[in-house]
Amino acid sequence: MHQCQPHRTAALFVLAGGLLSAAANAADQQFDPIVVTATRQATRSNELTSDVSVITREEIDQAGQSTLEQLLARQPGVQYTANGGPGTNSGVFIRGASSNQSIVLIDGQRIGSATTGSAALARIPMDQIERIEILRGPASSLYGADAIGGVIQIFTRQGAGPTRVNASTGYGTYGTTDTTVGVSGGTELVSYSLQAGYLDTGSFNAVHNKNNSFYNPDDDGYRNSNLSANFSVRPATGQEIGVNLLASDGTNQYDSNDFSARGAARNYNSEQTIGSYSIYSRNRLNPVWTSTLRLGRSTDAAKDYAGSVRTATFRTDMDIASWQNDISLPIGEGLLAAEYTRQNVSGSVDYTVTERTIRSLLAGWNANIGKHRVQLNLRRDDNSQFGGENTGSASYGYQFTPEWRAHVSYGTAFRAPTFNELYFPASGFFAGGNPDLQPEQSKNTEVGANWERGAHRFSAVFYNNDVTDLIEFRPPTYAPVNVSKALLRGATLTYDGRFSEWGLGVVVDFLDPRNEADGPNKGNRLARRAEQQMSSYVSKTFGDWDLRAEWQLVGNRYDDPGNRKLLGGYGLVNLYADYRLQRDWAIFVRANNIFD
């Protein structure tokens, strides 16, 4: 496994069909937006007692040819690693937690692989996204297993207002083309959106070192076809029925080694299809009680090829049924919910067990009482593999002045073992999975402060996450066992503001991710985590022009638990400009990593 340094990219896009007005609306709502993920209920961000970021459609458009992981890595508390160009395996770390210690939702539906434990963020097309919410900190008391680092929720494009047709097309370096077309709209009775897209890039050679056994002097390209659809009908006041759909199919090339006697590298391909499909009914049963019933399925199917020969297949089907009840209480808002999840895996690997179920109950209370803000959550998950797990969280906030507020919180979370860790068959020196594994556990405390005045926002958050019972593959048999420990400590400082036609934003992250397990690596920094990271931007709007410059600095990392292989830090400078040709047409250009 290798880490890829950023490469220079540039893209030119033309937009049509009302996208500019949508972006303008997003800009107007960027301060104190409505957030769902932090409480599972619609709440203004300045009323929360948790650490949350919102990425609008406008910011996604400005990201240009950037990948979803790169966009996320510009947010507070988020880092990422990549093993090649677009579409290749990547990892997103929220507050230092690994990618299988955070969860991803699409329109409320969880996605991801039950064999690896992580979601294929690289396969989620940016053109299909309306907005993203990032909840940092433990969230198992809201969403169940694996939310140790946090939650990323992606909302696909929705329809509202008169029917509008949108289209975008772009061209960039490495022969990149990106095209999206769609139609959306809505009335008091119905809302609808249908979007389709295609991306094709020649990319670059991910392995440059000719002495590397993975070296192959070709470009590792990527192509992706994607579709999203949302439809809802409101037959009466307070009554809504709807469907959400996202499907994405991507194929990327990557360099590997067949470990034959010649040690010859071959051209490998990986095709991965992800999908999220759900139907829901949201009903206001009386003035204080709203019920939401949702049935959904997510899929994650991967096929690996060596040349034209299929070498492996992995598929996860996740069925989820949930019933959430939002109740307006004399003081605050109550939450009662029940969930049922079934995970099934299939493919070329002969797992000894291929299915598990999870039954869950959760309760919550969220209240603003004068200057006081309180959020409490409790959840019980009964897993057919390891039994029951209880999690909880409590947070308290206080509004000191109209500008200043602070919060303190404590929460527990857990990660369920994956099917690979539990049931992968023995092979050679590998003893196989361990069906007796227990969940990884975490206890997190944090304190934060926020300042707001007009168009200016500042926040500071300090956290301490103690993670125990980490699963580790220990020699000589490399059977997984619950023996490791880690401590994730850090601080995040953010500022965002507007000065007339100018905008300025800065995010500074400090992270101390340490291995706390007894052994030769005790006290070492966890692999692939940088201790410092900074992202900033400055923007200028005048007339029909929008200009933006970004600067990102990422500190060095170690590529191994022993802290012997040091990966140098890097800096990126990105430039963006768009020009409004007409009310519904714009042209924009973005250049990433201009100094290469």
C-alpha positions in Angstrom: 0.0 0.0 0.0 1.4 3.4 -0.9 0.4 7.0 -0.5 0.1 9.2 -3.5 1.1 12.8 -3.4 -1.2 15.4 -5.0 -0.8 16.1 -8.8 -1.5 19.2 -10.7 -5.0 19.3 -12.2 -7.2 21.9 -14.0 -10.7 21.9 -15.2 -13.0 24.2 -17.3 -16.8 23.9 -16.8 -19.9 25.5 -18.5 -23.1 25.6 -16.4 -26.7 26.0 -17.5 -30.3 25.8 -16.3 -30.7 27.7 -13.1 -27.6 26.5 -11.2 -26.4 30.0 -10.5 -29.5 30.9 -8.6 -29.2 27.7 -6.6 -25.6 28.6 -5.7 -26.7 32.1 -4.7 -29.3 30.7 -2.4 -26.7 28.4 -0.9 -24.4 31.4 -0.2 -27.2 33.3 1.5 -27.8 30.3 3.9 -24.2 29.4 4.8 -24.4 31.0 8.2 -26.6 29.3 10.8 -27.9 26.7 8.3 -30.4 24.0 9.3 -28.5 20.8 10.3 -30.1 17.3 10.6 -27.2 15.0 11.3 -26.2 16.3 14.8 -29.6 15.4 16.4 -31.5 13.5 13.7 -33.9 16.5 13.8 -33.8 19.8 11.9 -31.9 22.2 14.1 -30.1 25.5 13.4 -26.4 25.2 13.7 -26.1 27.9 16.3 -28.4 26.0 18.6 -26.2 22.8 18.6 -23.9 21.5 21.3 -21.8 19.5 18.8 -19.0 20.1 16.3 -20.6 20.3 12.8 -19.7 21.6 9.3 -21.9 22.1 6.3 -20.7 22.1 2.7 -23.1 23.8 0.3 -23.6 23.2 -3.4 -21.8 26.5 -4.1 -18.6 25.1 -2.4 -19.0 21.9 -4.3 -19.1 23.8 -7.6 -16.0 25.8 -6.6 -14.2 22.5 -5.9 -14.1 21.9 -9.6 -12.3 18.7 -10.5 -11.4 17.9 -6.9 -12.5 14.5 -5.5 -15.0 14.2 -2.7 -12.2 13.1 -0.3 -10.1 16.2 -1.2 -13.1 18.4 -0.6 -13.7 16.8 2.8 -10.0 17.1 3.7 -10.4 20.9 3.6 -12.9 20.8 6.4 -12.1 21.0 10.1 -10.8 17.8 11.7 -10.6 15.8 8.5 -7.6 14.2 6.8 -7.3 11.8 3.9 -4.9 9.5 2.2 -5.1 8.2 -1.3 -3.4 5.3 -3.1 -3.6 6.7 -6.6 -5.7 9.0 -8.7 -9.5 9.4 -8.8 -11.5 6.3 -8.0 -8.7 4.5 -6.1 -8.9 3.3 -2.5 -8.7 6.1 -0.1 -9.1 6.7 3.6 -10.8 9.6 5.4 -9.9 10.2 9.0 -12.2 12.3 11.2 -10.3 13.5 14.3 -7.7 10.8 13.7 -10.2 7.9 13.7 -9.7 5.4 10.8 -12.0 5.3 7.8 -13.8 2.2 9.3 -14.5 4.2 12.5 -16.8 6.7 10.9 -20.0 6.2 9.0 -21.4 7.6 5.7 -25.1 8.3 5.1 -26.8 9.2 1.8 -30.1 10.8 2.3 -30.4 9.1 5.7 -29.5 5.7 4.3 -26.2 4.1 5.6 -23.8 2.9 2.9 -20.5 0.9 3.1 -18.9 -2.5 2.8 -19.4 -5.0 5.6 -16.2 -6.8 4.6 -13.9 -3.8 4.9 -16.0 -1.6 7.2 -15.7 1.6 5.2 -17.6 3.4 2.5 -16.3 4.0 -1.0 -16.2 7.8 -0.9 -14.1 7.8 -4.1 -17.1 6.4 -6.0 -19.6 9.1 -4.9 -19.9 11.6 -7.7 -19.7 15.3 -6.7 -22.2 16.3 -9.3 -25.0 14.4 -7.6 -24.5 16.1 -4.2 -26.7 19.0 -3.0 -25.0 19.4 0.4 -22.8 17.6 3.0 -23.0 17.6 6.8 -20.0 16.5 8.9 -20.6 15.6 12.5 -17.3 15.3 14.4 -17.2 13.2 17.6 -18.8 10.0 18.8 -22.3 9.4 17.4 -23.1 5.7 18.1 -25.8 6.9 20.5 -27.5 8.3 17.4 -26.4 6.0 14.5 -25.1 2.8 16.0 -21.9 0.9 15.3 -18.7 2.5 13.8 -19.4 6.2 14.6 -16.3 6.6 16.7 -14.8 9.5 14.7 -18.1 10.9 13.4 -20.6 10.9 10.6 -20.6 12.2 7.0 -24.1 12.6 5.6 -24.5 13.4 1.9 -27.8 14.8 0.6 -28.4 14.3 -3.1 -30.0 17.0 -5.3 -33.6 18.0 -4.6 -36.2 19.7 -6.6 -38.2 22.9 -5.8 -39.8 25.7 -7.7 -40.4 26.0 -11.4 -39.0 23.2 -13.6 -35.4 23.9 -14.5 -33.0 22.0 -16.7 -29.4 22.0 -15.8 -26.3 20.8 -17.7 -22.6 21.1 -17.1 -19.6 19.9 -19.1 -16.0 20.3 -18.5 -12.5 19.4 -19.6 -9.3 19.2 -17.6 -5.8 17.8 -17.5 -5.1 14.1 -18.0 -7.9 14.1 -20.7 -10.5 14.6 -18.1 -14.1 15.1 -19.2 -17.1 15.5 -16.8 -20.7 15.9 -18.0 -23.9 16.1 -16.0 -27.5 16.7 -17.1 -30.7 16.9 -15.1 -34.1 18.3 -14.5 -35.7 19.3 -11.2 -38.7 21.3 -9.9 -41.6 21.2 -7.5 -45.0 22.5 -6.4 -46.9 22.4 -3.1 -47.9 18.9 -4.1 -44.8 17.3 -5.6 -41.0 17.7 -5.8 -38.7 15.9 -8.2 -35.1 15.7 -9.4 -33.4 13.5 -11.9 -29.6 13.8 -12.5 -27.2 11.7 -14.7 -23.5 12.1 -15.1 -20.4 10.6 -16.7 -16.7 11.2 -15.8 -13.7 9.9 -17.7 -10.1 10.7 -16.9 -6.8 9.3 -18.1 -5.3 10.3 -14.7 -1.6 9.6 -14.1 0.8 6.9 -13.2 0.3 6.2 -9.5 3.7 4.5 -8.9 6.7 6.5 -10.1 9.6 4.5 -8.5 10.9 2.0 -11.1 12.4 -0.1 -8.3 8.9 -0.6 -6.7 7.6 -4.0 -7.5 4.2 -2.4 -8.2 5.7 -0.1 -10.9 4.0 -0.1 -14.3 4.7 2.8 -16.7 1.1 3.5 -17.6 -1.6 6.0 -16.7 -4.1 4.7 -14.2 -7.4 6.0 -15.5 -10.9 6.1 -14.1 -14.4 6.3 -15.5 -17.7 6.6 -13.7 -21.4 6.6 -14.7 -23.9 7.9 -12.1 -27.6 8.6 -11.5 -29.7 10.1 -8.8 -33.4 10.5 -8.5 -35.6 12.0 -5.8 -39.4 12.2 -5.9 -41.9 13.2 -3.1 -45.6 13.8 -3.0 -47.5 15.7 -0.3 -51.2 14.8 -0.5 -52.1 16.8 2.6 -50.5 19.2 5.1 -47.9 17.4 7.2 -48.1 14.3 5.0 -45.2 13.3 2.7 -44.2 10.1 0.8 -41.0 10.0 -1.1 -38.2 7.9 -2.7 -34.4 8.6 -2.9 -32.0 6.9 -5.2 -28.3 7.1 -6.0 -26.4 4.7 -8.2 -22.7 4.9 -9.2 -20.6 2.6 -11.2 -16.9 3.3 -11.5 -13.8 1.5 -12.9 -10.3 2.4 -12.2 -6.9 1.1 -13.1 -4.2 0.6 -10.5 -0.6 -0.8 -10.3 0.0 -4.0 -8.4 2.2 -7.1 -8.6 1.2 -10.7 -9.4 4.0 -12.1 -7.2 5.0 -14.5 -9.9 8.5 -15.8 -10.4 9.2 -12.9 -12.7 7.6 -10.4 -10.3 6.1 -8.7 -13.3 3.6 -5.9 -12.7 0.3 -6.2 -14.5 -2.4 -3.8 -15.3 -5.1 -4.2 -12.7 -8.6 -2.9 -12.8 -11.3 -2.6 -10.1 -14.9 -2.0 -10.9 -17.1 -0.9 -8.0 -20.8 -0.2 -7.9 -22.5 1.5 -5.0 -26.2 2.2 -4.5 -28.5 3.7 -2.0 -32.3 3.3 -2.4 -35.0 4.2 0.0 -38.7 5.0 0.4 -40.1 6.9 3.2 -43.4 8.2 4.7 -43.3 11.3 6.9 -46.6 12.0 8.7 -47.6 14.6 11.2 -50.0 12.6 13.4 -50.9 15.5 15.6 -49.6 19.0 16.3 -46.8 17.6 18.5 -46.0 14.2 17.0 -44.3 13.5 13.6 -43.6 9.9 12.5 -41.1 8.9 9.8 -41.0 5.3 8.5 -38.1 4.5 6.1 -37.3 1.3 4.2 -34.1 1.1 2.3 -31.2 -0.9 0.8 -27.6 0.0 0.1 -25.2 -2.0 -2.0 -21.5 -2.1 -2.4 -20.2 -4.5 -5.1 -16.6 -4.7 -6.1 -14.9 -6.8 -8.9 -11.1 -7.0 -9.3 -9.4 -7.9 -12.5 -5.8 -8.8 -13.5 -5.9 -7.9 -17.1 -9.1 -9.5 -18.4 -9.2 -12.2 -15.7 -11.5 -11.6 -12.7 -9.6 -12.3 -9.5 -12.0 -11.4 -6.8 -15.6 -10.3 -6.1 -17.1 -8.8 -2.9 -20.6 -7.7 -2.4 -22.5 -6.2 0.6 -26.3 -5.8 0.7 -27.5 -3.8 3.7 -31.3 -3.6 4.3 -32.5 -1.1 6.9 -36.0 -0.4 8.3 -36.4 2.5 10.7 -39.3 4.2 12.5 -38.5 7.6 14.0 -40.8 9.7 16.1 -40.2 13.3 16.7 -42.2 14.7 19.7 -42.5 18.3 20.7 -42.4 18.3 24.5 -43.3 21.1 27.0 -39.5 21.7 27.2 -37.5 20.7 24.1 -37.8 18.1 21.4 -38.0 14.3 22.1 -36.8 11.5 19.8 -37.8 7.8 19.9 -36.7 5.5 17.2 -36.4 1.8 16.3 -34.2 0.3 13.6 -33.6 -3.1 12.0 -30.5 -3.8 9.9 -29.6 -6.9 7.9 -26.1 -7.2 6.4 -25.4 -9.9 3.9 -22.1 -10.5 2.1 -21.3 -12.6 -0.9 -18.7 -13.1 -3.6 -15.6 -15.2 -4.3 -14.5 -15.5 -0.6 -16.0 -18.4 1.3 -17.0 -16.7 4.5 -18.0 -19.1 7.3 -20.9 -16.7 8.2 -22.5 -14.5 5.5 -25.2 -12.6 7.4 -25.9 -10.7 10.6 -28.7 -8.6 12.0 -28.9 -5.6 14.3 -32.0 -4.5 16.3 -31.8 -1.0 17.7 -33.7 1.3 20.0 -32.8 4.9 20.7 -34.1 7.9 22.6 -33.0 11.5 22.6 -33.9 14.9 24.1 -32.7 18.3 22.7 -33.7 21.5 24.4 -33.0 25.3 24.4 -33.9 26.7 27.8 -33.0 30.4 27.9 -29.3 30.6 27.7 -28.9 26.8 28.2 -28.7 24.1 25.6 -28.9 20.4 26.4 -28.7 17.2 24.3 -29.0 13.7 25.6 -29.0 10.5 23.7 -29.2 6.7 24.6 -29.1 3.8 22.2 -29.2 0.0 22.5 -27.9 -2.2 19.6 -28.4 -6.0 19.7 -26.1 -7.6 17.2 -26.5 -11.3 16.2 -22.7 -11.7 16.2 -21.4 -10.2 19.5 -24.6 -9.4 21.5 -25.7 -6.1 22.9 -24.0 -2.7 23.1 -25.2 0.4 25.0 -24.0 3.9 24.1 -24.9 7.3 25.3 -23.9 11.0 25.0 -24.6 14.1 27.0 -23.8 17.7 26.0 -24.4 21.1 27.5 -24.0 24.5 26.1 -24.3 28.0 27.5 -24.8 31.4 25.7 -22.6 33.8 27.6 -23.3 36.8 25.4 -25.1 37.3 22.1 -21.8 36.6 20.4 -20.2 34.0 22.6 -21.3 30.5 23.5 -19.6 27.3 24.7 -20.3 23.6 25.1 -18.9 20.6 26.8 -19.8 17.0 25.9 -19.1 13.3 26.7 -20.0 10.3 24.6 -19.3 6.7 24.1 -19.1 4.8 20.8 -18.1 1.5 19.3 -17.0 -0.2 16.1 -18.3 -3.6 15.1 -15.9 -6.2 13.7 -16.0 -6.6 9.9 -16.7 -9.9 8.2 -13.1 -10.0 7.1 -12.0 -9.8 10.7 -14.5 -12.3 11.9 -14.9 -14.9 9.2 -12.2 -14.6 6.5 -11.0 -18.2 5.7 -7.5 -19.3 6.7 -4.9 -19.2 4.0 -1.1 -19.9 4.2 0.4 -18.1 7.1 -2.9 -16.3 7.9 -4.9 -18.2 10.6 -8.2 -16.7 9.4 -10.8 -14.5 11.0 -11.7 -14.6 14.7 -15.5 -15.1 15.3 -15.0 -14.3 19.0 -14.0 -10.7 18.4 -15.7 -8.0 20.4 -16.4 -4.4 19.4 -13.8 -1.6 19.6 -14.8 0.9 22.3 -14.3 4.7 22.7 -14.9 7.4 25.3 -14.7 10.9 24.1 -14.8 14.3 26.0 -14.7 17.6 24.3 -15.1 21.3 25.0 -15.7 24.1 22.5 -16.4 27.8 22.1 -18.0 29.7 19.3 -18.1 33.4 18.5 -20.4 35.0 16.0 -20.9 38.6 14.9 -22.6 39.5 11.7 -20.9 37.7 8.8 -18.0 36.5 11.0 -17.6 33.2 12.8 -14.9 31.7 15.0 -14.7 28.4 16.8 -12.3 26.4 18.9 -12.8 22.8 19.9 -10.6 20.6 22.1 -11.2 16.8 22.3 -9.8 13.6 23.9 -10.9 10.3 22.5 -9.7 7.1 24.4 -10.1 4.1 22.1 -9.7 0.6 23.5 -10.1 -3.1 22.4 -8.8 -2.1 19.0 -8.6 -5.0 16.6 -5.0 -5.9 15.6 -3.6 -8.6 13.3 -0.7 -10.0 15.4 2.0 -12.3 14.3 2.9 -15.1 13.9 -0.6 -16.3 12.9 -1.9 -12.8 12.1 -5.3 -13.8 13.6 -7.2 -10.6 14.7 -7.5 -10.0 18.4 -8.8 -7.2 20.7 -5.6 -6.1 22.2 -4.7 -2.6 21.0 -5.4 0.9 22.4 -5.1 4.4 21.0 -5.5 8.0 22.3 -6.7 10.7 19.9 -6.2 14.2 21.2 -6.5 17.4 19.3 -7.7 20.9 18.8 -9.4 22.6 15.8 -9.5 26.4 15.3 -11.7 27.9 12.5 -12.6 31.3 11.3 -14.9 32.3 8.4 -16.0 35.8 7.5 -17.0 38.3 4.9 -15.7 41.9 4.4 -18.0 43.5 1.9 -17.0 41.7 -1.4 -14.2 39.8 0.2 -14.3 36.4 1.9 -11.7 34.8 4.2 -11.6 31.4 5.9 -8.9 29.6 7.9 -9.0 26.1 9.5 -6.0 24.9 11.7 -5.9 21.4 13.1 -3.6 20.0 15.7 -3.8 16.2 16.2 -1.8 13.9 18.6 -2.8 10.3 17.6 -0.8 7.8 19.8 -0.6 4.1 20.0 -1.2 3.2 23.7 -0.9 -0.6 23.4 1.9 -2.4 25.1 4.7 -3.5 22.7 7.4 -2.1 20.5 5.1 0.6 19.0 3.8 2.0 22.2 3.9 5.8 22.1 4.3 5.9 18.3 2.2 8.1 16.1 -0.6 6.3 14.4 0.1 5.7 10.7 -0.9 8.1 8.0 -2.0 10.9 10.4 -0.5 14.3 10.2 0.0 16.2 13.5 -0.7 19.6 11.9 -2.9 20.7 9.0 -4.1 24.1 7.7 -6.6 25.1 5.1 -7.4 28.6 4.1 -9.1 30.6 1.3 -9.6 34.2 0.2 -12.4 35.1 -2.2 -13.5 38.3 -4.1 -16.8 39.0 -5.8 -17.2 41.9 -8.2 -19.8 42.3 -10.9 -20.2 39.0 -12.7 -16.9 37.6 -11.5 -16.1 35.4 -8.6 -12.5 34.7 -7.7 -11.1 32.4 -5.1 -7.6 31.2 -4.0 -6.9 28.3 -1.6 -3.9 27.3 0.4 -3.5 24.0 2.2 -0.6 22.7 4.3 -0.4 19.1 5.5 2.3 18.0 7.9 4.4 14.8 7.6 3.1 11.4 8.4 4.4 7.9 9.0 3.4 5.2 6.7 3.9 2.3 9.2 3.1 1.6 12.8 6.8 1.4 13.7 7.3 5.1 12.6 10.3 4.2 10.4 8.9 5.3 7.0 8.3 9.0 7.0 6.2 10.6 4.3 6.9 14.3 3.9 4.3 17.0 4.3 3.1 19.1 1.4 1.4 22.3 0.4 -1.2 23.1 -2.2 -2.3 26.3 -3.9 -5.6 26.2 -5.8 -7.2 28.9 -7.9 -10.8 29.3 -9.0 -12.7 31.8 -11.1 -16.2 31.9 -12.6 -17.9 34.4 -14.8 -21.7 34.7 -15.2 -22.4 35.0 -19.0 -26.2 35.2 -18.5 -28.7 34.6 -15.8 -28.6 30.8 -16.3 -25.1 30.4 -17.9 -21.7 30.6 -16.4 -18.2 29.5 -17.2 -15.6 28.7 -14.6 -12.0 27.4 -14.4 -10.2 25.8 -11.5 -6.5 24.9 -11.2 -5.4 22.6 -8.4 -1.9 22.4 -7.1 -0.6 25.1 -9.5 3.0 24.9 -8.2 3.0 21.1 -8.6 
